[in-house]
Amino acid sequence: NNTILIMQANSAFLDFVHNWLLSLHKFMEDAIPPNILFIAQDRHAFDCLEAAVPGHVILPPFAVTEKSAAADFDSSYFNNLVGQRPVLVKNILQRGFNVIH
């Protein structure tokens, strides 16, 4: 199966992501499935997620360095991150994967 589940997260939503991971672990006996990819929107989120699910997290070039900047709704940082989503999904699709976002 070449379908990838993409989840984007920033520092403001780490509690939500960790809760989702706890729920997922209830159904998965070992590790999380290899087709789950987390896109960190800031460095702090990347570090936390990489510690929780190593190898399933990327920090795209458009991510921000300040952990609070990515969470400020309608800020220039936030709008840039949201605007880059289609580019990222298109890149994954062009590599032959199906995407659930």
Secondary structure, 3 states (H helix, E strand, C coil): CCEEEEEEECHHHHHHHHHHHHHHHHHCCCCCCCCEEEEECEHHHHHHHHHHCCCCEECCCCCECCCCHHHCCCCHHHHHHHHHHHHHHHHHHHCCCEEEC
